[in-house]
């Protein structure tokens, strides 16, 4: 029962996270990076399968819901996304796609989850790079709620193992890292513009 309550809170936090994010996208205050969001949709889907395969329990629903919402942001990124796409972003995207092909051929659940986690890290790079350069291009509250939602999802796992918890722990850390980057860089950029 406790895990079900945590899952419901986690899903509510995800919904709350997306409201200001989508609003800011439409106002053109936030510019999602299409490569990152597509990679996240793929990796979260694979991670959900890993949690299912490893008997991870209710946490799977948070990831499935995440895939749906990530695909919505990906769709918005075509019209409202950043045009700040570099050669390194394209290389990371290609590496992520190649890693997915390797995952598909391995058919080893634990190795697959470790690779998907690495892919997500690669997928995170374009947004992290863009946010470092343009800290106002991301919605801080959204990333705080993502961090909290993923943290609660970790506690929804029924059977903890590398297979069921690696991905969620990694994305929680990455979301928190982006929160720190946004917060820190906004202060630095603000300070530099006021000199």
Order of alpha helices (4+ residues) and beta strands (2+ residues): alpha-alpha-alpha-alpha-alpha-alpha-alpha
